Amino acid sequence: MSYVVESASSRRARRRRRTAITLLVVVAMLAGAFYVASSYFRRPNLTAGASGCPTSTVTGATKAKTPAKPVARAPSPSQVTVNVYNATSRSGLAGDTARTVKTRGFVVGTVANDPLKKSIAGSGELRYGKGGAAAAAVVKTLLPSARSVVDGRGDASVDLVLGDAYKALNPAVAGAAGATPGC
């Protein structure tokens, strides 16, 4: 039986190759992780590019016999704070939905399990105070089947509470009722 004696220089060379291969594998894994993370957070912007929104022009002035009444406008999604709560046993549902709500232009407040710990059999509930009725109407376009509940809060925030029958947000809207996405 014979033994092969390896020189110190060949051991160093093998160690360097092993280190280089290990570093390449680690860099490749990091690059893959960054790619997955960027594709996860990168969502199409609904307001970018040609919006396809209806436009109107005024061609002439008209005189009104009575002063014009101010028209109440629904708030834009960027003016509405939505708290997303999960009232189901599905883990991560509120977080996933909150990301979608944010991509639609809304301001996302709290994301958590339902603080009231209610069991909601339907698709969800919209909870808001008297001052948040207009904001709730805008949020209602995201989940039209949600039941509206007025509570005693003093601010205009809206709670979107997801129930057991929740599948997904309404894909056709991105803001105000009847608006084309991106308008």
Secondary structure, DSSP 8 states (H G I E B T S, - for coil): -------HHHHHHHHHHHHHHHHHHHHHHHHHHHHHHHHHH----TTSS----------S----SS----------GGG-EEEEEE-SS-TTHHHHHHHHHHHTT-EEEEEEE-TT-----SSEEEEE-GGGHHHHHHHHTT-TTSEEEE---SS--EEEEE-TT-----TT-SSSTT--TT-
